[in-house]
Amino acid sequence: MTVRIDTAGVAAEVLDEGGAILGSTADPHGLRVPRGDVERQLRLRAEGRAEAQVKLVPSEDRAVAVALEPLAPSKQPAKKTAGSKKPEAKHEAPPPPPPPAPPPPAKPKPDPAPVTSPDLISPFKK
């Protein structure tokens, strides 16, 4: 009997109840499982994904779709070694750069010189 397991593009190992590897979900021909009337429980295992289980009775060829959920990133405590007194460096994102300084205020434009005739002489100029 042939079982095709669709894991939406994620290649996963397929294991039987005893942990023996039966094949991969990436095999386009599917998996060969002995025909029978007893329910089988298959485990799907892929790197970076949570393990999933599929229960089926291998009485006829079939296709099964299974969603393999991504593993949540785990926060592992930092390992401390004996005699180490230095604090461990933290890998934090650098702080954002300060906002740019505002431009200096523009100087006021000088008053334009009065338009006069070049023949006039200013009594105030020496």
C-alpha positions in Angstrom: 0.0 0.0 0.0 1.3 3.5 -0.8 0.8 6.6 1.4 1.6 10.0 0.1 2.1 12.6 2.9 2.0 16.3 1.8 3.8 18.6 4.3 3.6 21.8 2.2 7.1 21.8 0.8 8.8 20.7 4.1 10.8 17.5 3.7 10.2 15.4 6.8 11.3 11.9 7.8 8.5 9.4 8.4 9.0 7.0 11.3 6.9 4.1 12.4 5.7 3.3 16.0 9.1 1.8 16.9 11.1 4.8 15.6 12.3 3.1 12.4 12.5 5.4 9.4 10.1 4.5 6.7 11.0 7.2 4.2 10.6 10.9 3.5 7.7 13.1 2.6 9.8 14.5 -0.2 9.6 11.1 -2.1 7.3 11.7 -5.1 6.4 8.0 -5.1 5.1 8.0 -1.5 5.8 5.5 1.2 5.3 1.8 1.1 3.4 0.6 4.1 2.3 -3.1 4.6 -1.5 -3.4 4.0 -3.6 -4.2 7.0 -6.7 -3.5 9.1 -4.9 -2.3 12.2 -4.4 1.4 12.8 -0.8 2.7 12.4 0.6 5.7 14.0 3.4 7.4 12.0 5.5 10.3 13.2 6.8 13.1 11.0 10.1 14.8 12.0 11.7 17.8 10.2 14.4 20.1 11.3 13.1 23.3 12.9 9.5 22.0 13.0 7.4 20.4 15.7 6.9 16.7 15.4 3.5 15.6 14.0 1.7 12.3 14.2 -0.5 10.7 11.6 -2.9 7.9 12.4 -4.2 5.7 9.5 -5.4 2.3 8.7 -3.3 1.0 5.8 -6.2 -0.7 4.0 -5.9 1.2 0.7 -3.6 3.8 -1.0 -4.2 7.3 0.2 -2.9 10.8 0.4 -2.7 12.8 3.6 -1.9 16.5 4.2 -0.1 17.5 7.4 0.9 20.9 8.6 4.3 20.9 10.3 4.4 23.9 12.7 7.7 25.8 13.1 9.3 25.5 16.5 9.1 28.5 18.7 12.5 30.0 19.4 13.6 28.9 22.8 15.5 31.1 25.2 18.2 29.0 26.5 20.0 30.2 29.7 23.6 31.1 29.1 26.0 28.5 30.4 28.3 29.7 33.2 31.7 28.2 33.6 33.4 27.8 37.0 35.9 30.5 37.8 34.5 32.9 35.2 33.9 36.3 36.7 33.4 38.3 33.6 29.8 39.0 32.7 28.8 37.5 29.4 28.4 39.9 26.6 24.8 40.5 25.7 23.9 40.3 22.0 21.5 43.2 21.9 20.6 45.3 18.9 22.5 48.6 19.0 20.5 51.6 20.0 19.0 53.6 17.2 21.1 56.6 16.1 20.0 60.0 17.5 17.8 62.1 15.3 19.7 64.6 13.1 20.2 68.0 14.5 17.9 70.7 13.1 19.6 73.1 10.7 20.6 76.5 12.1 18.1 79.2 11.5 18.5 81.1 8.3 20.0 84.6 8.5 17.5 87.4 7.6 18.1 89.0 4.3 19.5 92.5 4.5 17.2 95.3 3.4 17.8 96.1 -0.3 19.6 99.4 -0.9 17.2 102.2 -1.8 17.1 102.8 -5.4 18.3 106.3 -6.1 19.8 108.2 -9.0 23.6 108.0 -9.2 23.7 111.7 -9.5 22.5 112.2 -6.0 25.1 112.6 -3.3 24.3 111.5 0.2 24.9 114.2 2.8 25.6 111.4 5.4 28.6 109.8 3.6 32.0 111.2 4.2 
